[in-house]
């Protein structure tokens, strides 16, 4: 999914560069927004992994098959 997002970002930059009015910064602004959203996704995922590790002392999926307290 990240590769598709980066390909879309590359297309936004390319179409912005060869548009009629490149002074309007819609392409680069959208790319910056998409990069910020991707960074937020990574931060949330890392926070979830850290929370699971702190609670269960492992991130092995075989040991995380229950939701009840241990």
N, CA, C and O atoms as a Maestro MAE file, in Angstrom:
{
 s_m_m2io_version
 :::
 2.0.0
}

f_m_ct {
 s_m_title
 :::
 protein
 m_atom[280] {
  # First column is atom index #
  i_m_mmod_type
  r_m_x_coord
  r_m_y_coord
  r_m_z_coord
  i_m_residue_number
  s_m_chain_name
  s_m_pdb_residue_name
  s_m_pdb_atom_name
  i_m_atomic_number
  :::
  1 25 0.836 -1.188 0.000 1 A "UNK " " N  " 7
  2 3 0.000 0.000 0.000 1 A "UNK " " CA " 6
  3 2 0.877 1.246 0.000 1 A "UNK " " C  " 6
  4 15 0.549 2.244 -0.642 1 A "UNK " " O  " 8
  5 25 1.988 1.184 0.719 2 A "UNK " " N  " 7
  6 3 2.881 2.346 0.754 2 A "UNK " " CA " 6
  7 2 3.469 2.623 -0.627 2 A "UNK " " C  " 6
  8 15 3.669 3.781 -0.994 2 A "UNK " " O  " 8
  9 25 3.746 1.578 -1.387 3 A "UNK " " N  " 7
  10 3 4.290 1.777 -2.732 3 A "UNK " " CA " 6
  11 2 3.263 2.463 -3.616 3 A "UNK " " C  " 6
  12 15 3.615 3.341 -4.405 3 A "UNK " " O  " 8
  13 25 1.995 2.075 -3.497 4 A "UNK " " N  " 7
  14 3 0.947 2.734 -4.279 4 A "UNK " " CA " 6
  15 2 0.794 4.187 -3.867 4 A "UNK " " C  " 6
  16 15 0.585 5.054 -4.715 4 A "UNK " " O  " 8
  17 25 0.895 4.463 -2.570 5 A "UNK " " N  " 7
  18 3 0.803 5.839 -2.093 5 A "UNK " " CA " 6
  19 2 1.960 6.674 -2.628 5 A "UNK " " C  " 6
  20 15 1.761 7.820 -3.032 5 A "UNK " " O  " 8
  21 25 3.164 6.112 -2.633 6 A "UNK " " N  " 7
  22 3 4.312 6.837 -3.167 6 A "UNK " " CA " 6
  23 2 4.202 7.037 -4.675 6 A "UNK " " C  " 6
  24 15 4.639 8.064 -5.193 6 A "UNK " " O  " 8
  25 25 3.628 6.077 -5.381 7 A "UNK " " N  " 7
  26 3 3.416 6.246 -6.816 7 A "UNK " " CA " 6
  27 2 2.418 7.367 -7.085 7 A "UNK " " C  " 6
  28 15 2.601 8.155 -8.013 7 A "UNK " " O  " 8
  29 25 1.376 7.439 -6.284 8 A "UNK " " N  " 7
  30 3 0.414 8.535 -6.431 8 A "UNK " " CA " 6
  31 2 1.074 9.873 -6.128 8 A "UNK " " C  " 6
  32 15 0.809 10.863 -6.810 8 A "UNK " " O  " 8
  33 25 1.930 9.912 -5.113 9 A "UNK " " N  " 7
  34 3 2.646 11.147 -4.800 9 A "UNK " " CA " 6
  35 2 3.533 11.571 -5.960 9 A "UNK " " C  " 6
  36 15 3.602 12.754 -6.292 9 A "UNK " " O  " 8
  37 25 4.209 10.616 -6.576 10 A "UNK " " N  " 7
  38 3 5.055 10.920 -7.724 10 A "UNK " " CA " 6
  39 2 4.223 11.467 -8.881 10 A "UNK " " C  " 6
  40 15 4.651 12.393 -9.570 10 A "UNK " " O  " 8
  41 25 3.043 10.901 -9.095 11 A "UNK " " N  " 7
  42 3 2.160 11.413 -10.144 11 A "UNK " " CA " 6
  43 2 1.676 12.821 -9.833 11 A "UNK " " C  " 6
  44 15 1.606 13.657 -10.733 11 A "UNK " " O  " 8
  45 25 1.344 13.097 -8.589 12 A "UNK " " N  " 7
  46 3 0.927 14.455 -8.227 12 A "UNK " " CA " 6
  47 2 2.027 15.463 -8.528 12 A "UNK " " C  " 6
  48 15 1.756 16.542 -9.056 12 A "UNK " " O  " 8
  49 25 3.268 15.117 -8.194 13 A "UNK " " N  " 7
  50 3 4.379 16.028 -8.452 13 A "UNK " " CA " 6
  51 2 4.602 16.195 -9.953 13 A "UNK " " C  " 6
  52 15 4.826 17.311 -10.421 13 A "UNK " " O  " 8
  53 25 4.543 15.103 -10.710 14 A "UNK " " N  " 7
  54 3 4.776 15.181 -12.152 14 A "UNK " " CA " 6
  55 2 3.694 16.001 -12.841 14 A "UNK " " C  " 6
  56 15 4.003 16.863 -13.663 14 A "UNK " " O  " 8
  57 25 2.441 15.746 -12.520 15 A "UNK " " N  " 7
  58 3 1.365 16.497 -13.165 15 A "UNK " " CA " 6
  59 2 1.366 17.954 -12.732 15 A "UNK " " C  " 6
  60 15 1.000 18.834 -13.511 15 A "UNK " " O  " 8
  61 25 1.778 18.216 -11.487 16 A "UNK " " N  " 7
  62 3 1.883 19.608 -11.039 16 A "UNK " " CA " 6
  63 2 2.966 20.333 -11.823 16 A "UNK " " C  " 6
  64 15 2.776 21.478 -12.233 16 A "UNK " " O  " 8
  65 25 4.102 19.675 -12.033 17 A "UNK " " N  " 7
  66 3 5.236 20.316 -12.694 17 A "UNK " " CA " 6
  67 2 4.902 20.686 -14.130 17 A "UNK " " C  " 6
  68 15 5.333 21.736 -14.607 17 A "UNK " " O  " 8
  69 25 4.151 19.859 -14.823 18 A "UNK " " N  " 7
  70 3 3.846 20.103 -16.231 18 A "UNK " " CA " 6
  71 2 2.446 20.662 -16.442 18 A "UNK " " C  " 6
  72 15 1.914 20.596 -17.550 18 A "UNK " " O  " 8
  73 25 1.850 21.206 -15.404 19 A "UNK " " N  " 7
  74 3 0.523 21.813 -15.554 19 A "UNK " " CA " 6
  75 2 0.653 23.209 -16.149 19 A "UNK " " C  " 6
  76 15 1.759 23.721 -16.325 19 A "UNK " " O  " 8
  77 25 -0.492 23.817 -16.455 20 A "UNK " " N  " 7
  78 3 -0.485 25.150 -17.064 20 A "UNK " " CA " 6
  79 2 0.030 26.209 -16.107 20 A "UNK " " C  " 6
  80 15 0.700 27.152 -16.529 20 A "UNK " " O  " 8
  81 25 -0.271 26.068 -14.827 21 A "UNK " " N  " 7
  82 3 0.113 27.079 -13.846 21 A "UNK " " CA " 6
  83 2 0.803 26.394 -12.663 21 A "UNK " " C  " 6
  84 15 0.155 26.097 -11.659 21 A "UNK " " O  " 8
  85 25 2.117 26.140 -12.772 22 A "UNK " " N  " 7
  86 3 2.799 25.453 -11.667 22 A "UNK " " CA " 6
  87 2 2.994 26.326 -10.433 22 A "UNK " " C  " 6
  88 15 3.474 25.841 -9.408 22 A "UNK " " O  " 8
  89 25 2.630 27.601 -10.510 23 A "UNK " " N  " 7
  90 3 2.747 28.462 -9.333 23 A "UNK " " CA " 6
  91 2 1.727 28.070 -8.268 23 A "UNK " " C  " 6
  92 15 1.940 28.324 -7.082 23 A "UNK " " O  " 8
  93 25 0.624 27.455 -8.679 24 A "UNK " " N  " 7
  94 3 -0.363 26.955 -7.722 24 A "UNK " " CA " 6
  95 2 0.180 25.643 -7.163 24 A "UNK " " C  " 6
  96 15 0.413 24.695 -7.912 24 A "UNK " " O  " 8
  97 25 0.377 25.590 -5.871 25 A "UNK " " N  " 7
  98 3 1.113 24.491 -5.241 25 A "UNK " " CA " 6
  99 2 0.203 23.361 -4.750 25 A "UNK " " C  " 6
  100 15 0.431 22.826 -3.666 25 A "UNK " " O  " 8
  101 25 -0.813 22.991 -5.516 26 A "UNK " " N  " 7
  102 3 -1.723 21.946 -5.060 26 A "UNK " " CA " 6
  103 2 -1.046 20.583 -5.016 26 A "UNK " " C  " 6
  104 15 -1.273 19.823 -4.075 26 A "UNK " " O  " 8
  105 25 -0.231 20.256 -5.996 27 A "UNK " " N  " 7
  106 3 0.439 18.957 -6.033 27 A "UNK " " CA " 6
  107 2 1.368 18.735 -4.848 27 A "UNK " " C  " 6
  108 15 1.213 17.752 -4.124 27 A "UNK " " O  " 8
  109 25 2.337 19.634 -4.634 28 A "UNK " " N  " 7
  110 3 3.246 19.437 -3.498 28 A "UNK " " CA " 6
  111 2 2.550 19.492 -2.144 28 A "UNK " " C  " 6
  112 15 2.959 18.798 -1.214 28 A "UNK " " O  " 8
  113 25 1.513 20.298 -2.020 29 A "UNK " " N  " 7
  114 3 0.798 20.355 -0.745 29 A "UNK " " CA " 6
  115 2 0.092 19.037 -0.456 29 A "UNK " " C  " 6
  116 15 0.090 18.564 0.680 29 A "UNK " " O  " 8
  117 25 -0.509 18.447 -1.488 30 A "UNK " " N  " 7
  118 3 -1.161 17.158 -1.280 30 A "UNK " " CA " 6
  119 2 -0.141 16.083 -0.932 30 A "UNK " " C  " 6
  120 15 -0.406 15.218 -0.097 30 A "UNK " " O  " 8
  121 25 1.021 16.137 -1.570 31 A "UNK " " N  " 7
  122 3 2.070 15.158 -1.276 31 A "UNK " " CA " 6
  123 2 2.539 15.294 0.169 31 A "UNK " " C  " 6
  124 15 2.714 14.287 0.855 31 A "UNK " " O  " 8
  125 25 2.743 16.510 0.637 32 A "UNK " " N  " 7
  126 3 3.155 16.713 2.026 32 A "UNK " " CA " 6
  127 2 2.094 16.203 2.995 32 A "UNK " " C  " 6
  128 15 2.419 15.611 4.024 32 A "UNK " " O  " 8
  129 25 0.826 16.434 2.664 33 A "UNK " " N  " 7
  130 3 -0.257 15.929 3.503 33 A "UNK " " CA " 6
  131 2 -0.254 14.403 3.526 33 A "UNK " " C  " 6
  132 15 -0.431 13.801 4.586 33 A "UNK " " O  " 8
  133 25 -0.057 13.778 2.377 34 A "UNK " " N  " 7
  134 3 -0.039 12.314 2.307 34 A "UNK " " CA " 6
  135 2 1.140 11.739 3.086 34 A "UNK " " C  " 6
  136 15 1.006 10.702 3.734 34 A "UNK " " O  " 8
  137 25 2.289 12.402 3.028 35 A "UNK " " N  " 7
  138 3 3.450 11.942 3.790 35 A "UNK " " CA " 6
  139 2 3.183 12.069 5.285 35 A "UNK " " C  " 6
  140 15 3.573 11.195 6.060 35 A "UNK " " O  " 8
  141 25 2.525 13.143 5.694 36 A "UNK " " N  " 7
  142 3 2.198 13.325 7.111 36 A "UNK " " CA " 6
  143 2 1.225 12.246 7.586 36 A "UNK " " C  " 6
  144 15 1.365 11.733 8.696 36 A "UNK " " O  " 8
  145 25 0.254 11.904 6.766 37 A "UNK " " N  " 7
  146 3 -0.698 10.846 7.129 37 A "UNK " " CA " 6
  147 2 0.020 9.503 7.230 37 A "UNK " " C  " 6
  148 15 -0.252 8.728 8.146 37 A "UNK " " O  " 8
  149 25 0.928 9.220 6.306 38 A "UNK " " N  " 7
  150 3 1.678 7.964 6.356 38 A "UNK " " CA " 6
  151 2 2.549 7.897 7.609 38 A "UNK " " C  " 6
  152 15 2.672 6.837 8.222 38 A "UNK " " O  " 8
  153 25 3.148 9.014 7.989 39 A "UNK " " N  " 7
  154 3 3.961 9.038 9.210 39 A "UNK " " CA " 6
  155 2 3.092 8.812 10.442 39 A "UNK " " C  " 6
  156 15 3.515 8.143 11.385 39 A "UNK " " O  " 8
  157 25 1.889 9.362 10.442 40 A "UNK " " N  " 7
  158 3 0.976 9.144 11.565 40 A "UNK " " CA " 6
  159 2 0.556 7.675 11.644 40 A "UNK " " C  " 6
  160 15 0.423 7.129 12.739 40 A "UNK " " O  " 8
  161 25 0.350 7.036 10.499 41 A "UNK " " N  " 7
  162 3 0.020 5.607 10.487 41 A "UNK " " CA " 6
  163 2 1.138 4.789 11.121 41 A "UNK " " C  " 6
  164 15 0.880 3.893 11.925 41 A "UNK " " O  " 8
  165 25 2.358 5.093 10.763 42 A "UNK " " N  " 7
  166 3 3.502 4.365 11.318 42 A "UNK " " CA " 6
  167 2 3.593 4.591 12.821 42 A "UNK " " C  " 6
  168 15 3.877 3.657 13.571 42 A "UNK " " O  " 8
  169 25 3.355 5.811 13.263 43 A "UNK " " N  " 7
  170 3 3.427 6.112 14.696 43 A "UNK " " CA " 6
  171 2 2.358 5.350 15.474 43 A "UNK " " C  " 6
  172 15 2.634 4.836 16.558 43 A "UNK " " O  " 8
  173 25 1.155 5.272 14.939 44 A "UNK " " N  " 7
  174 3 0.081 4.532 15.613 44 A "UNK " " CA " 6
  175 2 0.405 3.038 15.653 44 A "UNK " " C  " 6
  176 15 0.209 2.392 16.682 44 A "UNK " " O  " 8
  177 25 0.893 2.495 14.558 45 A "UNK " " N  " 7
  178 3 1.262 1.080 14.535 45 A "UNK " " CA " 6
  179 2 2.360 0.755 15.526 45 A "UNK " " C  " 6
  180 15 2.290 -0.254 16.228 45 A "UNK " " O  " 8
  181 25 3.375 1.603 15.587 46 A "UNK " " N  " 7
  182 3 4.463 1.389 16.540 46 A "UNK " " CA " 6
  183 2 3.963 1.503 17.975 46 A "UNK " " C  " 6
  184 15 4.392 0.739 18.840 46 A "UNK " " O  " 8
  185 25 3.064 2.443 18.237 47 A "UNK " " N  " 7
  186 3 2.496 2.584 19.581 47 A "UNK " " CA " 6
  187 2 1.701 1.340 19.972 47 A "UNK " " C  " 6
  188 15 1.750 0.915 21.126 47 A "UNK " " O  " 8
  189 25 0.975 0.755 19.029 48 A "UNK " " N  " 7
  190 3 0.235 -0.478 19.322 48 A "UNK " " CA " 6
  191 2 1.180 -1.631 19.642 48 A "UNK " " C  " 6
  192 15 0.937 -2.392 20.579 48 A "UNK " " O  " 8
  193 25 2.241 -1.762 18.877 49 A "UNK " " N  " 7
  194 3 3.202 -2.839 19.136 49 A "UNK " " CA " 6
  195 2 3.858 -2.655 20.498 49 A "UNK " " C  " 6
  196 15 4.033 -3.625 21.235 49 A "UNK " " O  " 8
  197 25 4.219 -1.432 20.840 50 A "UNK " " N  " 7
  198 3 4.835 -1.164 22.144 50 A "UNK " " CA " 6
  199 2 3.854 -1.454 23.276 50 A "UNK " " C  " 6
  200 15 4.242 -2.016 24.300 50 A "UNK " " O  " 8
  201 25 2.589 -1.076 23.103 51 A "UNK " " N  " 7
  202 3 1.589 -1.342 24.141 51 A "UNK " " CA " 6
  203 2 1.376 -2.837 24.335 51 A "UNK " " C  " 6
  204 15 1.255 -3.301 25.469 51 A "UNK " " O  " 8
  205 25 1.328 -3.597 23.246 52 A "UNK " " N  " 7
  206 3 1.176 -5.053 23.352 52 A "UNK " " CA " 6
  207 2 2.390 -5.653 24.045 52 A "UNK " " C  " 6
  208 15 2.242 -6.539 24.887 52 A "UNK " " O  " 8
  209 25 3.577 -5.189 23.709 53 A "UNK " " N  " 7
  210 3 4.785 -5.726 24.347 53 A "UNK " " CA " 6
  211 2 4.809 -5.421 25.840 53 A "UNK " " C  " 6
  212 15 5.180 -6.277 26.643 53 A "UNK " " O  " 8
  213 25 4.419 -4.215 26.212 54 A "UNK " " N  " 7
  214 3 4.429 -3.856 27.633 54 A "UNK " " CA " 6
  215 2 3.411 -4.676 28.430 54 A "UNK " " C  " 6
  216 15 3.641 -5.000 29.596 54 A "UNK " " O  " 8
  217 25 2.291 -5.007 27.795 55 A "UNK " " N  " 7
  218 3 1.247 -5.752 28.505 55 A "UNK " " CA " 6
  219 2 1.556 -7.249 28.580 55 A "UNK " " C  " 6
  220 15 1.445 -7.854 29.647 55 A "UNK " " O  " 8
  221 25 1.941 -7.843 27.458 56 A "UNK " " N  " 7
  222 3 2.131 -9.295 27.393 56 A "UNK " " CA " 6
  223 2 3.597 -9.724 27.464 56 A "UNK " " C  " 6
  224 15 3.878 -10.918 27.568 56 A "UNK " " O  " 8
  225 25 4.524 -8.790 27.410 57 A "UNK " " N  " 7
  226 3 5.970 -9.064 27.408 57 A "UNK " " CA " 6
  227 2 6.410 -9.891 26.204 57 A "UNK " " C  " 6
  228 15 7.451 -10.546 26.249 57 A "UNK " " O  " 8
  229 25 5.630 -9.866 25.137 58 A "UNK " " N  " 7
  230 3 5.988 -10.525 23.885 58 A "UNK " " CA " 6
  231 2 5.167 -9.904 22.762 58 A "UNK " " C  " 6
  232 15 4.106 -9.325 22.993 58 A "UNK " " O  " 8
  233 25 5.680 -10.035 21.545 59 A "UNK " " N  " 7
  234 3 4.904 -9.625 20.377 59 A "UNK " " CA " 6
  235 2 4.670 -10.822 19.456 59 A "UNK " " C  " 6
  236 15 4.260 -10.661 18.306 59 A "UNK " " O  " 8
  237 25 4.934 -12.021 19.972 60 A "UNK " " N  " 7
  238 3 4.697 -13.246 19.218 60 A "UNK " " CA " 6
  239 2 3.195 -13.470 19.092 60 A "UNK " " C  " 6
  240 15 2.484 -13.528 20.095 60 A "UNK " " O  " 8
  241 25 2.719 -13.595 17.870 61 A "UNK " " N  " 7
  242 3 1.281 -13.723 17.645 61 A "UNK " " CA " 6
  243 2 0.716 -15.034 18.175 61 A "UNK " " C  " 6
  244 15 -0.470 -15.103 18.498 61 A "UNK " " O  " 8
  245 25 1.531 -16.064 18.271 62 A "UNK " " N  " 7
  246 3 1.060 -17.338 18.816 62 A "UNK " " CA " 6
  247 2 0.677 -17.204 20.287 62 A "UNK " " C  " 6
  248 15 -0.198 -17.925 20.765 62 A "UNK " " O  " 8
  249 25 1.317 -16.298 20.999 63 A "UNK " " N  " 7
  250 3 1.023 -16.105 22.422 63 A "UNK " " CA " 6
  251 2 -0.067 -15.063 22.660 63 A "UNK " " C  " 6
  252 15 -0.473 -14.852 23.803 63 A "UNK " " O  " 8
  253 25 -0.535 -14.426 21.629 64 A "UNK " " N  " 7
  254 3 -1.523 -13.355 21.783 64 A "UNK " " CA " 6
  255 2 -2.879 -13.761 21.229 64 A "UNK " " C  " 6
  256 15 -3.544 -12.958 20.574 64 A "UNK " " O  " 8
  257 25 -3.299 -14.994 21.480 65 A "UNK " " N  " 7
  258 3 -4.562 -15.460 20.926 65 A "UNK " " CA " 6
  259 2 -5.742 -15.254 21.861 65 A "UNK " " C  " 6
  260 15 -6.837 -15.743 21.582 65 A "UNK " " O  " 8
  261 25 -5.549 -14.556 22.944 66 A "UNK " " N  " 7
  262 3 -6.638 -14.329 23.893 66 A "UNK " " CA " 6
  263 2 -6.724 -12.853 24.248 66 A "UNK " " C  " 6
  264 15 -5.730 -12.129 24.188 66 A "UNK " " O  " 8
  265 25 -7.914 -12.418 24.616 67 A "UNK " " N  " 7
  266 3 -8.107 -11.029 25.009 67 A "UNK " " CA " 6
  267 2 -8.272 -10.874 26.516 67 A "UNK " " C  " 6
  268 15 -8.322 -9.752 27.021 67 A "UNK " " O  " 8
  269 25 -8.358 -11.983 27.233 68 A "UNK " " N  " 7
  270 3 -8.554 -11.878 28.679 68 A "UNK " " CA " 6
  271 2 -7.234 -11.560 29.375 68 A "UNK " " C  " 6
  272 15 -6.152 -11.748 28.818 68 A "UNK " " O  " 8
  273 25 -7.355 -11.078 30.597 69 A "UNK " " N  " 7
  274 3 -6.172 -10.713 31.379 69 A "UNK " " CA " 6
  275 2 -5.374 -11.956 31.743 69 A "UNK " " C  " 6
  276 15 -5.926 -13.048 31.883 69 A "UNK " " O  " 8
  277 25 -4.077 -11.774 31.893 70 A "UNK " " N  " 7
  278 3 -3.235 -12.910 32.278 70 A "UNK " " CA " 6
  279 2 -2.762 -12.749 33.688 70 A "UNK " " C  " 6
  280 15 -2.039 -13.604 34.199 70 A "UNK " " O  " 8
  :::
 }
 m_bond[279] {
  # First column is bond index #
  i_m_from
  i_m_to
  i_m_order
  :::
  1 1 2 1
  2 2 3 1
  3 3 4 2
  4 3 5 1
  5 5 6 1
  6 6 7 1
  7 7 8 2
  8 7 9 1
  9 9 10 1
  10 10 11 1
  11 11 12 2
  12 11 13 1
  13 13 14 1
  14 14 15 1
  15 15 16 2
  16 15 17 1
  17 17 18 1
  18 18 19 1
  19 19 20 2
  20 19 21 1
  21 21 22 1
  22 22 23 1
  23 23 24 2
  24 23 25 1
  25 25 26 1
  26 26 27 1
  27 27 28 2
  28 27 29 1
  29 29 30 1
  30 30 31 1
  31 31 32 2
  32 31 33 1
  33 33 34 1
  34 34 35 1
  35 35 36 2
  36 35 37 1
  37 37 38 1
  38 38 39 1
  39 39 40 2
  40 39 41 1
  41 41 42 1
  42 42 43 1
  43 43 44 2
  44 43 45 1
  45 45 46 1
  46 46 47 1
  47 47 48 2
  48 47 49 1
  49 49 50 1
  50 50 51 1
  51 51 52 2
  52 51 53 1
  53 53 54 1
  54 54 55 1
  55 55 56 2
  56 55 57 1
  57 57 58 1
  58 58 59 1
  59 59 60 2
  60 59 61 1
  61 61 62 1
  62 62 63 1
  63 63 64 2
  64 63 65 1
  65 65 66 1
  66 66 67 1
  67 67 68 2
  68 67 69 1
  69 69 70 1
  70 70 71 1
  71 71 72 2
  72 71 73 1
  73 73 74 1
  74 74 75 1
  75 75 76 2
  76 75 77 1
  77 77 78 1
  78 78 79 1
  79 79 80 2
  80 79 81 1
  81 81 82 1
  82 82 83 1
  83 83 84 2
  84 83 85 1
  85 85 86 1
  86 86 87 1
  87 87 88 2
  88 87 89 1
  89 89 90 1
  90 90 91 1
  91 91 92 2
  92 91 93 1
  93 93 94 1
  94 94 95 1
  95 95 96 2
  96 95 97 1
  97 97 98 1
  98 98 99 1
  99 99 100 2
  100 99 101 1
  101 101 102 1
  102 102 103 1
  103 103 104 2
  104 103 105 1
  105 105 106 1
  106 106 107 1
  107 107 108 2
  108 107 109 1
  109 109 110 1
  110 110 111 1
  111 111 112 2
  112 111 113 1
  113 113 114 1
  114 114 115 1
  115 115 116 2
  116 115 117 1
  117 117 118 1
  118 118 119 1
  119 119 120 2
  120 119 121 1
  121 121 122 1
  122 122 123 1
  123 123 124 2
  124 123 125 1
  125 125 126 1
  126 126 127 1
  127 127 128 2
  128 127 129 1
  129 129 130 1
  130 130 131 1
  131 131 132 2
  132 131 133 1
  133 133 134 1
  134 134 135 1
  135 135 136 2
  136 135 137 1
  137 137 138 1
  138 138 139 1
  139 139 140 2
  140 139 141 1
  141 141 142 1
  142 142 143 1
  143 143 144 2
  144 143 145 1
  145 145 146 1
  146 146 147 1
  147 147 148 2
  148 147 149 1
  149 149 150 1
  150 150 151 1
  151 151 152 2
  152 151 153 1
  153 153 154 1
  154 154 155 1
  155 155 156 2
  156 155 157 1
  157 157 158 1
  158 158 159 1
  159 159 160 2
  160 159 161 1
  161 161 162 1
  162 162 163 1
  163 163 164 2
  164 163 165 1
  165 165 166 1
  166 166 167 1
  167 167 168 2
  168 167 169 1
  169 169 170 1
  170 170 171 1
  171 171 172 2
  172 171 173 1
  173 173 174 1
  174 174 175 1
  175 175 176 2
  176 175 177 1
  177 177 178 1
  178 178 179 1
  179 179 180 2
  180 179 181 1
  181 181 182 1
  182 182 183 1
  183 183 184 2
  184 183 185 1
  185 185 186 1
  186 186 187 1
  187 187 188 2
  188 187 189 1
  189 189 190 1
  190 190 191 1
  191 191 192 2
  192 191 193 1
  193 193 194 1
  194 194 195 1
  195 195 196 2
  196 195 197 1
  197 197 198 1
  198 198 199 1
  199 199 200 2
  200 199 201 1
  201 201 202 1
  202 202 203 1
  203 203 204 2
  204 203 205 1
  205 205 206 1
  206 206 207 1
  207 207 208 2
  208 207 209 1
  209 209 210 1
  210 210 211 1
  211 211 212 2
  212 211 213 1
  213 213 214 1
  214 214 215 1
  215 215 216 2
  216 215 217 1
  217 217 218 1
  218 218 219 1
  219 219 220 2
  220 219 221 1
  221 221 222 1
  222 222 223 1
  223 223 224 2
  224 223 225 1
  225 225 226 1
  226 226 227 1
  227 227 228 2
  228 227 229 1
  229 229 230 1
  230 230 231 1
  231 231 232 2
  232 231 233 1
  233 233 234 1
  234 234 235 1
  235 235 236 2
  236 235 237 1
  237 237 238 1
  238 238 239 1
  239 239 240 2
  240 239 241 1
  241 241 242 1
  242 242 243 1
  243 243 244 2
  244 243 245 1
  245 245 246 1
  246 246 247 1
  247 247 248 2
  248 247 249 1
  249 249 250 1
  250 250 251 1
  251 251 252 2
  252 251 253 1
  253 253 254 1
  254 254 255 1
  255 255 256 2
  256 255 257 1
  257 257 258 1
  258 258 259 1
  259 259 260 2
  260 259 261 1
  261 261 262 1
  262 262 263 1
  263 263 264 2
  264 263 265 1
  265 265 266 1
  266 266 267 1
  267 267 268 2
  268 267 269 1
  269 269 270 1
  270 270 271 1
  271 271 272 2
  272 271 273 1
  273 273 274 1
  274 274 275 1
  275 275 276 2
  276 275 277 1
  277 277 278 1
  278 278 279 1
  279 279 280 2
  :::
 }
}
